[in-house]
């Protein structure tokens, strides 16, 4: 790859990942509309279906969302009757989030969403698992580099 190619848009990994992310979100949209969820709400639901109750702080860490993004999202989900937030009895500063019965009832329908996305991708389950592994490893390296900017120097 020549020096001029390095600055070409289609040669940028960040652009490929950004474009793939947008395409994934677009693919999810009709599946989630049937559930009355946005993509970020879907991620919250997945996290809570795995483990609840959870503190808002831990949920934010799991989803890699700051409180300024997560709090309004949870407020909308609470208004929709999907989650309930409560101050922790052990620590008044801590807020926990749990699914309501209506939120839990969406679980089986939410479980169908990945099947729809897999079918739309035209990929095999094995290909998706391999790609997830590669992306997770890449993410870990990028997070490490972000914490230590000197490591990202060429």
Residue frames as qw, qx, qy, qz and C-alpha x, y, z in Angstrom:
[[0.000, 0.892, 0.452, 0.000, 0.00, 0.00, 0.00],
 [0.435, 0.415, -0.007, 0.799, 1.47, 3.31, -1.07],
 [0.167, -0.183, -0.404, 0.881, 1.61, 6.47, 1.02],
 [0.328, -0.064, -0.218, -0.917, -1.34, 7.98, -0.91],
 [0.575, -0.260, -0.714, -0.303, -3.45, 4.87, -0.19],
 [0.331, -0.169, -0.714, 0.594, -2.96, 5.27, 3.57],
 [0.130, 0.237, 0.305, -0.913, -5.26, 8.30, 3.63],
 [0.368, -0.129, -0.624, -0.677, -7.93, 6.90, 1.31],
 [0.608, -0.236, 0.249, -0.716, -11.28, 6.56, 3.03],
 [0.932, 0.024, -0.211, -0.294, -11.87, 2.98, 1.92],
 [0.639, 0.299, -0.613, 0.356, -8.48, 2.01, 3.40],
 [0.183, -0.450, 0.486, -0.727, -9.47, 3.16, 6.88],
 [0.314, -0.180, -0.920, 0.150, -10.34, 0.39, 9.33],
 [0.095, 0.280, 0.520, -0.802, -12.25, 2.90, 11.44],
 [0.463, 0.229, -0.212, -0.830, -14.51, 3.66, 8.47],
 [0.486, 0.011, -0.830, -0.273, -15.07, -0.05, 7.74],
 [0.208, -0.233, -0.840, 0.444, -16.04, -0.66, 11.39],
 [0.222, 0.288, 0.250, -0.897, -18.23, 2.45, 11.48],
 [0.501, 0.165, -0.466, -0.710, -20.00, 1.41, 8.26],
 [0.425, -0.083, -0.901, -0.033, -20.45, -2.16, 9.51],
 [0.040, -0.252, -0.693, 0.674, -21.88, -0.86, 12.78],
 [0.379, 0.266, 0.013, -0.886, -24.38, 1.34, 10.94],
 [0.530, 0.092, -0.684, -0.492, -25.38, -1.56, 8.67],
 [0.283, -0.146, -0.909, 0.268, -25.85, -3.84, 11.71],
 [0.139, 0.289, 0.490, -0.811, -28.02, -1.27, 13.45],
 [0.476, 0.226, -0.291, -0.798, -30.09, -0.86, 10.28],
 [0.473, 0.007, -0.855, -0.210, -30.53, -4.64, 10.10],
 [0.161, -0.213, -0.819, 0.507, -31.68, -4.74, 13.73],
 [0.221, 0.038, 0.108, -0.969, -34.15, -1.87, 13.37],
 [0.624, -0.119, -0.402, -0.659, -37.17, -3.74, 11.92],
 [0.609, -0.147, -0.768, 0.133, -36.65, -6.67, 14.29],
 [0.241, -0.162, -0.569, 0.770, -36.53, -4.34, 17.29],
 [0.317, -0.105, -0.105, -0.937, -39.43, -2.15, 16.14],
 [0.642, -0.251, -0.636, -0.347, -41.64, -5.22, 16.51],
 [0.582, -0.316, -0.625, 0.414, -40.54, -5.33, 20.17],
 [0.179, -0.945, -0.199, -0.186, -40.88, -1.58, 20.70],
 [0.671, -0.585, 0.114, 0.441, -37.14, -1.27, 21.42],
 [0.328, 0.887, -0.320, -0.051, -34.34, 0.86, 20.11],
 [0.780, 0.326, -0.471, 0.251, -30.92, -0.72, 19.61],
 [0.094, 0.449, -0.606, 0.649, -29.48, 0.72, 22.86],
 [0.687, -0.266, 0.286, -0.613, -32.59, -0.47, 24.75],
 [0.943, 0.142, -0.277, -0.118, -32.07, -3.92, 23.23],
 [0.513, 0.404, -0.604, 0.458, -28.52, -3.98, 24.60],
 [0.304, -0.380, 0.505, -0.713, -29.81, -3.01, 28.07],
 [0.878, -0.087, 0.043, -0.469, -32.41, -5.76, 27.87],
 [0.833, 0.269, -0.470, 0.111, -29.77, -8.34, 26.89],
 [0.226, 0.419, -0.632, 0.611, -27.56, -7.31, 29.80],
 [0.491, -0.270, 0.423, -0.713, -30.44, -7.45, 32.28],
 [0.924, 0.039, -0.174, -0.338, -31.72, -10.78, 30.94],
 [0.671, 0.312, -0.599, 0.305, -28.26, -12.16, 31.72],
 [0.471, -0.189, -0.597, 0.621, -28.02, -10.73, 35.22],
 [0.220, -0.593, -0.091, -0.769, -30.31, -8.58, 37.32],
 [0.070, 0.991, 0.109, -0.032, -30.60, -6.59, 39.41],
 [0.702, 0.137, 0.002, 0.699, -27.48, -4.66, 38.54],
 [0.196, -0.708, -0.152, 0.661, -26.22, -1.25, 39.55],
 [0.458, 0.879, 0.091, -0.094, -26.40, 1.52, 36.99],
 [0.123, -0.809, 0.538, 0.201, -22.63, 1.87, 37.34],
 [0.512, -0.190, 0.819, 0.177, -22.03, -1.81, 36.52],
 [0.616, 0.595, 0.517, -0.024, -24.54, -1.72, 33.68],
 [0.256, 0.937, -0.151, -0.185, -22.76, 1.29, 32.22],
 [0.264, -0.609, 0.716, 0.216, -19.42, -0.53, 32.44],
 [0.621, 0.141, 0.767, 0.078, -20.88, -3.63, 30.78],
 [0.525, 0.731, 0.433, 0.052, -22.40, -1.62, 27.93],
 [0.511, -0.032, 0.150, 0.846, -19.49, 0.86, 27.74],
 [0.021, -0.756, -0.388, -0.527, -21.94, 3.74, 28.20],
 [0.170, 0.135, -0.419, 0.881, -21.46, 6.81, 30.36],
 [0.019, 0.466, 0.743, -0.480, -24.13, 7.83, 32.85],
 [0.214, 0.439, -0.032, -0.872, -25.14, 10.81, 30.68],
 [0.411, 0.141, -0.683, -0.587, -26.20, 8.36, 27.97],
 [0.288, -0.143, -0.945, 0.064, -27.44, 5.53, 30.17],
 [0.078, 0.282, 0.617, -0.731, -29.61, 7.48, 32.63],
 [0.471, 0.300, -0.052, -0.828, -32.03, 8.96, 30.04],
 [0.467, 0.134, -0.797, -0.357, -32.16, 5.57, 28.31],
 [0.207, -0.174, -0.907, 0.324, -33.15, 3.85, 31.56],
 [0.236, 0.286, 0.371, -0.852, -35.66, 6.60, 32.32],
 [0.538, 0.226, -0.378, -0.719, -37.40, 5.97, 28.98],
 [0.457, 0.020, -0.884, -0.100, -37.36, 2.21, 29.58],
 [0.027, -0.204, -0.766, 0.608, -38.82, 2.72, 33.04],
 [0.400, 0.283, 0.096, -0.867, -41.58, 4.92, 31.59],
 [0.585, 0.186, -0.598, -0.515, -42.32, 2.12, 29.10],
 [0.838, -0.304, 0.203, -0.405, -42.70, -0.33, 31.98],
 [0.845, 0.326, -0.417, 0.072, -39.69, -2.50, 31.08],
 [0.574, 0.114, -0.555, 0.591, -37.36, -1.75, 33.99],
 [0.456, -0.859, -0.197, -0.126, -37.50, -0.40, 37.49],
 [0.429, 0.463, -0.426, 0.649, -34.78, 1.66, 39.14],
 [0.638, -0.729, -0.224, -0.105, -34.33, 1.80, 42.91],
 [0.024, -0.781, 0.518, -0.349, -31.83, 3.19, 45.38],
 [0.655, 0.072, -0.724, 0.206, -29.79, 0.47, 47.01],
 [0.659, -0.715, -0.168, -0.164, -30.68, -0.16, 50.63],
 [0.832, -0.260, -0.064, 0.485, -27.00, -0.87, 51.35],
 [0.389, -0.216, 0.136, 0.885, -25.71, 2.31, 49.67],
 [0.252, 0.776, 0.404, -0.414, -28.01, 5.28, 49.04],
 [0.060, 0.673, -0.387, -0.628, -25.62, 6.56, 46.34],
 [0.098, -0.136, 0.906, 0.389, -26.07, 3.41, 44.29],
 [0.673, 0.265, 0.081, -0.686, -29.05, 2.82, 42.00],
 [0.370, -0.053, 0.914, 0.157, -30.00, -0.67, 40.89],
 [0.544, 0.276, -0.314, -0.728, -31.91, -1.62, 37.75],
 [0.363, 0.039, 0.928, -0.068, -34.09, -4.70, 37.32],
 [0.206, -0.152, -0.703, -0.663, -36.55, -5.93, 34.75],
 [0.579, 0.009, 0.326, -0.747, -40.26, -5.70, 35.39],
 [0.643, 0.173, 0.739, -0.099, -42.53, -8.64, 34.59],
 [0.608, 0.756, 0.127, -0.207, -43.27, -6.95, 31.24],
 [0.132, 0.793, -0.574, -0.157, -39.53, -6.65, 30.59],
 [0.400, -0.271, 0.875, -0.007, -38.93, -10.32, 31.44],
 [0.697, 0.421, 0.530, -0.236, -41.87, -11.30, 29.24],
 [0.491, 0.798, -0.232, -0.262, -40.01, -9.87, 26.22],
 [0.418, -0.552, 0.706, 0.151, -37.16, -12.35, 26.81],
 [0.683, 0.169, 0.697, 0.139, -38.34, -15.11, 24.46],
 [0.515, 0.825, 0.229, 0.023, -39.02, -12.60, 21.68],
 [0.054, -0.900, 0.407, 0.145, -35.64, -10.94, 22.23],
 [0.617, -0.305, 0.702, 0.184, -34.02, -14.37, 21.86],
 [0.704, 0.515, 0.476, 0.115, -35.32, -14.50, 18.27],
 [0.190, 0.950, -0.112, -0.222, -33.54, -11.30, 17.23],
 [0.265, -0.614, 0.667, 0.329, -30.02, -12.77, 16.83],
 [0.597, 0.197, 0.759, 0.167, -31.44, -15.53, 14.61],
 [0.441, 0.839, 0.314, -0.061, -32.92, -12.91, 12.30],
 [0.005, 0.905, -0.354, -0.235, -29.66, -10.99, 12.15],
 [0.491, -0.320, 0.768, 0.260, -27.66, -14.17, 11.52],
 [0.601, 0.475, 0.632, 0.115, -29.97, -15.07, 8.64],
 [0.301, 0.943, 0.086, -0.110, -29.68, -11.56, 7.20],
 [0.253, -0.779, 0.491, 0.297, -25.88, -11.66, 7.41],
 [0.827, 0.471, -0.274, -0.142, -25.57, -14.68, 5.14],
 [0.132, 0.581, -0.758, 0.266, -22.86, -15.95, 7.50],
 [0.729, -0.196, -0.656, 0.003, -22.64, -19.25, 9.31],
 [0.632, -0.767, -0.060, -0.091, -22.78, -19.38, 13.10],
 [0.836, -0.210, 0.055, 0.504, -19.11, -20.45, 13.06],
 [0.428, 0.485, 0.123, 0.753, -18.13, -17.42, 10.96],
 [0.281, -0.826, -0.104, -0.477, -19.94, -15.10, 13.35],
 [0.794, -0.590, -0.020, 0.142, -18.28, -16.69, 16.40],
 [0.744, 0.046, 0.088, 0.661, -14.85, -16.33, 14.76],
 [0.181, 0.650, 0.137, 0.726, -15.54, -12.69, 13.84],
 [0.519, -0.812, -0.108, -0.244, -16.76, -11.95, 17.40],
 [0.836, -0.381, 0.008, 0.394, -13.49, -13.38, 18.73],
 [0.561, 0.289, 0.130, 0.765, -11.41, -11.24, 16.39],
 [0.087, -0.758, -0.161, -0.625, -13.40, -8.10, 17.19],
 [0.684, -0.721, -0.110, -0.028, -13.21, -8.77, 20.96],
 [0.785, -0.198, 0.045, 0.585, -9.43, -9.19, 20.77],
 [0.343, 0.483, 0.177, 0.786, -9.12, -6.03, 18.66],
 [0.342, -0.821, -0.196, -0.414, -11.32, -4.12, 21.12],
 [0.770, -0.579, -0.077, 0.255, -9.16, -5.23, 24.05],
 [0.650, 0.044, 0.109, 0.751, -6.03, -4.00, 22.26],
 [0.098, 0.630, 0.230, 0.735, -7.67, -0.68, 21.39],
 [0.527, -0.806, -0.189, -0.191, -8.90, -0.15, 24.96],
 [0.777, -0.383, -0.007, 0.500, -5.39, -0.85, 26.23],
 [0.471, 0.284, 0.189, 0.814, -3.96, 1.62, 23.72],
 [0.153, -0.779, -0.270, -0.546, -6.53, 4.23, 24.75],
 [0.660, -0.739, -0.116, 0.069, -5.47, 3.89, 28.38],
 [0.605, -0.493, 0.294, 0.551, -1.79, 4.19, 27.45],
 [0.495, 0.846, 0.045, -0.192, -1.51, 6.67, 24.56],
 [0.106, -0.734, 0.620, 0.256, 2.26, 6.15, 24.34],
 [0.582, -0.038, 0.805, 0.108, 1.66, 2.55, 23.18],
 [0.609, 0.651, 0.449, -0.067, -0.24, 3.73, 20.11],
 [0.066, 0.836, -0.360, -0.409, 2.74, 5.67, 18.77],
 [0.892, 0.435, -0.119, -0.030, 4.13, 4.12, 15.55]]
